[in-house]
Amino acid sequence: MKCPKCGAYIPEGNLYCGKCGTEISFVPEFEPEVENRISESLSGVANNLKDDIFKTRKLFEDSSSNRSNYDRRTVLLTSITAVIIIAVALCLSFLLLKGLNSAKSYEEQAQDYYVAGKFDKAITAIDKAIENTEDTETIEELMFKRFAYEIEGSYRDEAIGTLTELTDSNIFSESTVNLATEELIKLYIEDENYEEVAEIVAESSSAQIKAKYSDYIPMKPVIYPDEGEYDKVLEISITTQSDGDIYYTVNGSDPDGNSIKYEDVLTLEEEGDYVIKAICINKYGLHSDVATSIFSIENMGPAAPEIMEDSGEYTQSTMIVAVCDAGCKIYYTTDGSDPTAESRLYVSPISMPVGTTHFKFVAVDQDGNLSEIVEKDYHLSYSTLVSVDQARASIIQILVKLDILLDSTGKMRSEEGYFDYVYDREIEITGSGSYYVFVEKHVYNDGTVKETGLLYAVNTHDGKVNRLGYDSSGNYTLITISNR
């Protein structure tokens, strides 16, 4: 049985609780209706006994005055009669109690006590119902009732104990275990005992419970790249799938909430060994397992070159300046390939090409070690100073000057009709700038128009005229017009 004061288990036959020392009185458990009937019965017996005692005392007083043997016998008979009446009343009460009490099950008695607000007696009765039941499903139902009584009666620790019993998958069904687990989690959440919540969720075999309460289990961070030996500056990223903050150390010590908070990429720029440890602390203050990676940086090579001009838009001629450590040389490319010691050597500031250009720079030391590659994107665009009409006039003017056309009307020797130059579109040629594109068309005397296949490009800034062609890769290329 359980101690009525502290709820501890008391072995059969013990008269005191081993935990709190409370004396145990073994009194049969009656339901409220039975107790009321017993009280009424005993009250009647008490009233009758009171009358009999009064009569007996009066007879004794009378016998004292009369001093007759007859009266003494009467007194004696009256006393015996009173005792018999009391005994019969008690027997009748016991029989009434037994009959009424046996008519209701322990579960029903427990419900009556619960309704009456006598939670400790309700719990004791439901325990007896459990003891007298072998069917597992019935036991599950009774234990959930016990849990409800314990919660209602503010026996919170006992309620947690009941739910813990119900999470034993070796005894109870999966549905019961999952239901008890969820109720247990809810109690611990109310108590803000998040460590217990995390432990229960981690040990649960229910995928649904794990998914529903996944926020309570902080995931161990992931450190990238993989640990190992490197010969270059290393950028370390630390991520986690949990909603929380990451804290880390680089000297091998265990991280906590007072360690460095991860907010951006961690750069390892100096040679040496690094033991990086990281944890995630979620919004409930719970710590994840520690992630550990060991990095060794050796033979890192020269520092990357520094480029003075930032990537961006430019509207006027600009020189690109690059500097590096003493004893190193700078190489660069503009075709998108990675530069090496075989690429173009930087010897002096570079005039920024017109249009969009992607530069890649690298420093190389005397031992041939390469630095990290530095990339820059520039877009140099001069203001448009030449209109489309001016550009068309420039084409005709230069063709007349080269004696290709006879005059500004577009006539050509030994050709009927005339030649016209029709604006097509504006383009940008890498490294050269923006150009108007014109298509040459032959207009015959009968009005027939035919494209000659020649394209002309006029710089929108300075009006320079070029023939427009394509290289082997299909990209635009400018052809000096005098080469025609």
C-alpha positions in Angstrom: 0.0 0.0 0.0 1.0 3.7 -0.2 1.6 6.1 2.6 -1.4 8.5 2.9 1.0 11.3 3.7 4.0 11.0 1.3 2.8 8.4 -1.2 5.8 6.0 -0.6 5.3 2.3 -0.9 4.8 0.5 2.5 5.5 -3.3 2.6 2.6 -5.5 3.9 2.5 -5.7 7.7 4.5 -2.5 8.4 2.9 -0.2 10.9 5.0 2.9 10.0 6.0 4.6 6.7 9.7 4.0 6.2 10.1 7.3 4.4 8.2 9.9 6.6 7.5 7.8 9.7 3.7 8.2 9.6 1.8 5.6 11.7 -0.4 3.4 9.5 -4.0 2.6 10.6 -5.5 -0.3 8.7 -9.1 0.8 8.4 -11.4 -0.7 5.8 -12.2 1.7 2.9 -15.9 2.5 2.7 -17.7 4.5 0.2 -19.4 7.8 1.3 -22.9 6.4 1.2 -21.9 3.5 3.4 -20.2 5.7 5.9 -23.4 7.9 6.2 -25.5 4.9 6.9 -23.1 3.6 9.5 -23.1 7.0 11.2 -26.9 7.1 11.3 -27.0 3.5 12.7 -24.4 4.2 15.4 -26.1 7.5 16.2 -29.4 5.6 16.9 -27.6 3.0 19.0 -25.9 5.8 21.0 -29.3 7.4 21.7 -30.9 4.1 22.8 -27.8 3.4 24.9 -28.1 6.8 26.5 -31.7 6.2 27.5 -30.9 2.7 28.9 -28.0 4.1 30.9 -30.3 6.8 32.3 -32.9 4.2 33.2 -30.2 2.0 34.8 -28.9 4.8 36.9 -32.4 5.7 38.1 -33.0 2.1 39.1 -29.7 2.1 41.0 -30.7 5.2 42.8 -34.1 3.7 43.6 -32.4 0.4 44.6 -30.2 2.3 46.9 -33.2 3.8 48.7 -35.3 0.7 48.8 -32.4 -1.8 49.1 -34.5 -4.6 47.7 -32.9 -7.7 46.0 -35.7 -7.5 43.4 -34.6 -4.1 42.2 -30.9 -5.2 42.0 -31.9 -8.0 39.7 -33.9 -5.6 37.6 -30.9 -3.3 37.3 -28.7 -6.2 36.2 -31.2 -7.4 33.6 -31.5 -3.9 32.2 -27.7 -3.5 31.8 -27.4 -6.9 30.1 -30.2 -5.9 27.8 -28.4 -2.7 26.9 -25.2 -4.5 26.1 -27.1 -7.0 23.9 -28.8 -4.1 22.0 -25.4 -2.5 21.3 -23.9 -5.8 20.1 -26.8 -6.4 17.8 -26.6 -2.8 16.4 -23.0 -3.3 15.7 -23.5 -6.6 14.0 -26.3 -5.1 11.9 -24.1 -2.1 10.9 -21.3 -4.5 9.9 -23.6 -6.6 7.8 -25.0 -3.5 6.2 -21.5 -2.2 5.5 -20.4 -5.5 4.1 -23.5 -5.8 1.8 -23.3 -2.2 0.5 -19.5 -2.3 0.1 -19.4 -5.6 -1.7 -22.0 -4.3 -4.2 -19.6 -1.8 -5.7 -16.2 -2.5 -7.3 -13.0 -0.8 -6.2 -13.1 1.2 -9.4 -16.6 2.4 -8.6 -15.6 3.2 -5.1 -12.6 5.2 -6.4 -14.9 7.2 -8.7 -17.2 7.9 -5.7 -14.2 9.1 -3.7 -13.0 11.2 -6.6 -16.4 12.9 -7.0 -16.4 13.6 -3.3 -13.0 15.2 -3.5 -11.2 12.5 -1.4 -8.4 12.0 -3.9 -6.1 10.0 -1.5 -8.9 7.5 -0.9 -9.7 7.4 -4.6 -6.0 6.6 -5.4 -6.0 3.9 -2.7 -9.2 2.3 -4.2 -7.9 2.4 -7.8 -4.6 0.8 -6.6 -6.7 -2.1 -5.2 -8.5 -2.3 -8.5 -5.2 -2.6 -10.3 -3.9 -5.2 -7.8 -7.0 -7.3 -8.5 -6.7 -7.1 -12.3 -4.7 -9.2 -14.6 -5.9 -7.9 -18.0 -3.3 -5.5 -19.4 -5.7 -3.2 -21.2 -7.8 -2.8 -18.1 -4.7 -2.1 -16.1 -3.7 0.6 -18.6 -7.1 2.3 -18.3 -7.0 2.1 -14.5 -3.5 3.6 -14.4 -4.6 6.5 -16.5 -7.4 7.1 -14.1 -4.9 7.0 -11.2 -2.8 9.6 -13.1 -5.9 11.8 -13.4 -6.7 11.4 -9.7 -3.0 12.3 -8.8 -3.0 15.3 -11.0 -6.4 16.5 -9.6 -5.2 15.9 -6.0 -1.9 17.8 -6.7 0.2 14.7 -6.3 2.5 15.7 -9.1 5.5 13.5 -8.3 3.2 10.5 -8.0 1.6 11.4 -11.3 5.0 11.5 -13.0 5.7 8.1 -11.5 2.5 6.7 -12.9 3.2 8.0 -16.4 6.8 6.7 -16.2 5.4 3.2 -15.4 3.1 3.4 -18.4 6.1 4.1 -20.8 7.5 0.6 -20.3 7.2 -0.9 -23.8 7.9 -4.3 -22.4 4.6 -4.3 -20.6 2.2 -1.9 -22.3 1.0 -1.4 -25.8 2.7 1.1 -28.2 -0.3 3.4 -28.2 -0.3 3.5 -24.4 3.4 4.1 -24.3 3.2 7.0 -26.8 0.2 8.6 -25.0 2.0 8.4 -21.6 5.2 9.7 -23.1 3.3 12.8 -24.5 1.6 13.4 -21.2 4.9 13.1 -19.4 6.6 15.6 -21.8 3.7 18.1 -21.3 4.2 17.9 -17.5 8.0 18.5 -17.8 7.4 21.4 -20.2 5.0 23.0 -17.7 7.8 22.6 -15.1 10.3 24.0 -17.6 12.4 20.9 -17.0 13.6 20.9 -20.6 16.5 18.5 -20.0 14.0 15.7 -19.1 12.0 16.6 -22.2 15.1 16.2 -24.4 16.0 12.9 -22.8 12.5 11.5 -23.2 12.3 12.6 -26.8 15.7 11.2 -27.6 14.8 7.8 -26.1 11.4 7.6 -27.7 10.9 5.1 -30.5 8.0 7.1 -31.9 8.9 9.0 -35.1 5.9 11.2 -34.5 7.0 12.3 -31.0 10.6 12.9 -32.2 9.3 15.1 -35.0 6.8 17.0 -32.9 9.3 17.8 -30.1 12.5 18.0 -32.2 13.1 21.6 -31.1 14.0 20.3 -27.7 17.0 18.4 -29.0 19.8 20.6 -30.3 21.6 19.1 -33.2 25.4 18.8 -33.1 27.0 21.4 -35.4 28.7 20.4 -38.7 32.2 21.9 -39.4 33.2 22.4 -43.0 35.6 21.6 -44.7 36.7 18.2 -43.4 39.5 18.2 -40.9 43.0 17.5 -42.2 46.2 19.2 -43.4 46.0 22.2 -45.7 48.6 24.4 -47.4 46.5 27.5 -47.8 44.3 30.0 -46.0 41.3 28.1 -44.8 37.8 29.4 -44.3 35.8 27.4 -41.8 32.0 27.4 -41.7 30.0 25.9 -38.8 26.3 25.1 -39.3 23.5 23.3 -37.5 19.9 22.2 -38.3 18.7 23.4 -34.9 17.1 26.8 -34.1 19.8 28.1 -31.8 23.2 29.7 -31.5 26.6 28.2 -32.2 29.6 28.7 -29.9 33.1 27.5 -30.6 36.7 27.4 -29.5 39.9 27.0 -31.5 42.3 25.8 -28.8 40.7 22.4 -28.0 38.8 23.6 -24.9 35.1 22.6 -24.5 32.8 25.4 -25.6 29.9 26.8 -23.6 27.7 29.9 -23.6 30.7 32.1 -22.7 32.8 31.0 -25.7 33.0 32.7 -29.1 29.6 33.0 -30.8 29.7 31.9 -34.4 28.4 34.7 -36.6 30.5 34.5 -39.8 33.1 32.4 -41.6 36.2 31.6 -39.4 39.4 32.2 -41.4 42.6 30.4 -40.5 45.3 32.6 -41.9 48.4 31.5 -40.0 50.3 28.2 -40.1 49.8 25.9 -37.1 47.4 23.4 -35.6 43.9 24.2 -34.7 41.4 22.1 -32.7 38.0 23.5 -33.3 35.1 22.5 -31.0 31.6 23.7 -31.5 28.2 23.3 -29.8 24.7 24.5 -30.4 22.6 26.0 -27.6 18.9 26.1 -28.4 16.3 28.5 -27.2 15.6 26.2 -24.2 19.2 26.5 -23.0 20.0 22.9 -23.9 23.5 22.1 -25.2 24.1 19.8 -28.2 26.9 17.2 -28.4 30.3 18.8 -29.1 31.6 18.7 -32.7 35.4 18.5 -33.1 37.6 19.0 -36.1 41.4 19.3 -36.2 43.2 21.3 -38.9 46.9 21.7 -39.6 48.0 24.6 -41.8 51.5 24.3 -43.3 53.4 25.7 -46.3 50.7 28.1 -46.9 52.5 30.1 -49.6 52.5 33.9 -50.1 49.8 36.2 -49.1 47.2 37.0 -51.8 47.9 40.2 -53.8 46.0 43.3 -52.8 44.1 45.1 -55.6 43.6 48.8 -55.0 40.5 49.3 -57.2 37.3 47.7 -55.9 34.9 45.8 -58.3 32.2 48.0 -59.6 31.0 50.5 -62.2 33.3 53.1 -63.7 32.7 56.0 -66.0 36.2 57.3 -66.6 39.6 55.9 -67.5 41.0 54.1 -64.4 44.3 52.3 -63.8 44.2 49.0 -61.9 47.0 48.8 -59.3 48.1 45.5 -57.6 50.6 45.0 -54.8 52.1 41.9 -53.2 54.7 40.8 -50.6 58.4 41.4 -51.4 60.0 38.6 -53.4 56.7 37.7 -55.1 55.3 38.3 -58.6 51.7 38.9 -59.7 50.1 37.1 -62.6 46.6 37.7 -63.9 44.0 36.6 -66.5 40.9 38.2 -68.0 39.4 35.1 -69.8 38.0 33.5 -66.6 40.8 30.9 -66.2 42.8 30.6 -63.0 46.1 32.4 -63.2 49.4 30.6 -62.8 53.1 31.5 -63.3 52.5 31.0 -67.0 49.8 33.7 -67.2 50.2 37.4 -68.0 52.8 39.1 -65.7 51.7 42.2 -63.9 54.5 44.8 -64.4 52.7 48.1 -64.0 49.2 49.5 -63.4 46.7 48.1 -65.9 44.4 50.5 -67.9 40.9 49.3 -67.2 39.3 48.0 -70.4 36.1 49.6 -71.6 33.0 47.4 -71.0 32.8 44.5 -68.5 36.0 42.6 -67.6 36.6 39.8 -65.0 40.2 39.9 -63.6 41.8 37.1 -61.6 45.1 37.8 -59.8 47.6 35.5 -58.0 50.9 36.1 -56.2 53.7 33.6 -56.8 56.8 33.4 -54.5 60.4 32.4 -55.4 59.6 28.7 -54.7 56.7 28.7 -57.1 54.0 28.6 -54.3 50.8 30.3 -55.3 48.6 32.5 -53.1 44.9 32.6 -53.0 43.3 33.9 -56.2 41.8 37.4 -56.0 38.9 38.2 -58.4 37.7 41.6 -59.5 34.9 42.6 -61.8 35.0 46.0 -63.5 32.5 47.7 -65.8 33.9 50.8 -67.6 31.2 52.7 -69.5 31.9 56.1 -70.9 29.0 58.5 -71.4 27.3 58.4 -74.8 28.5 61.3 -76.9 27.6 60.1 -80.3 24.0 59.8 -81.6 22.8 57.1 -84.0 22.5 59.6 -86.8 26.0 60.8 -86.2 27.3 57.3 -86.2 25.6 56.5 -89.5 27.0 59.7 -91.0 30.5 58.7 -89.8 30.2 55.3 -91.6 29.3 57.0 -94.9 32.0 59.7 -94.4 34.8 57.2 -93.9 33.7 55.0 -96.8 33.6 58.1 -99.1 37.1 59.0 -97.8 38.3 55.5 -98.6 36.7 55.9 -102.1 34.4 53.0 -101.5 31.3 55.2 -101.9 31.1 58.0 -104.4 29.2 60.5 -102.3 26.9 60.8 -99.2 24.0 59.4 -101.2 25.6 55.9 -101.0 26.3 55.4 -104.7 29.1 53.0 -105.7 31.0 52.7 -109.0 29.7 50.0 -111.4 26.8 49.3 -109.0 23.2 50.3 -109.7 21.1 52.0 -107.1 22.8 52.9 -103.8 24.0 51.5 -100.4 22.2 52.3 -97.2 23.3 51.8 -93.5 20.5 50.8 -91.2 20.8 50.9 -87.4 20.2 47.5 -85.8 21.1 47.6 -82.1 23.5 48.6 -79.4 26.0 46.1 -78.1 28.9 45.9 -75.6 32.2 44.3 -76.7 34.3 43.1 -73.8 37.3 45.3 -73.3 36.2 47.8 -75.9 32.9 49.4 -74.8 29.5 50.1 -76.3 28.8 50.2 -80.0 26.0 50.9 -82.4 25.6 48.1 -85.0 24.6 49.0 -88.6 23.6 46.6 -91.3 24.7 47.5 -94.9 21.9 47.1 -97.5 22.0 47.5 -101.3 18.9 49.3 -102.7 18.4 48.6 -106.4 16.8 51.0 -108.9 13.6 48.9 -109.0 13.3 49.3 -105.2 14.6 45.8 -104.3 16.6 45.8 -101.1 19.2 43.1 -100.3 21.6 42.8 -97.3 25.2 42.7 -98.3 26.3 40.7 -95.2 28.5 43.5 -93.9 28.1 44.9 -90.4 29.6 48.1 -89.0 30.2 49.1 -85.4 30.5 52.7 -84.2 31.7 53.5 -80.7 29.0 55.4 -78.8 31.6 57.4 -76.9 34.2 58.5 -79.5 32.5 57.7 -82.8 35.2 55.4 -84.1 34.0 53.2 -87.0 34.9 49.5 -87.3 33.8 46.5 -89.3 32.1 44.0 -87.0 33.0 40.3 -87.2 33.1 37.1 -85.1 36.0 35.2 -83.7 36.3 31.4 -83.6 34.3 31.2 -80.4 31.4 33.1 -81.9 32.2 36.3 -79.9 32.1 39.8 -81.4 35.3 41.2 -82.7 36.2 44.6 -84.2 38.0 44.8 -87.5 39.8 48.0 -88.5 37.9 49.4 -91.4 41.0 50.3 -93.4 41.7 46.5 -93.8 38.7 46.1 -96.2 
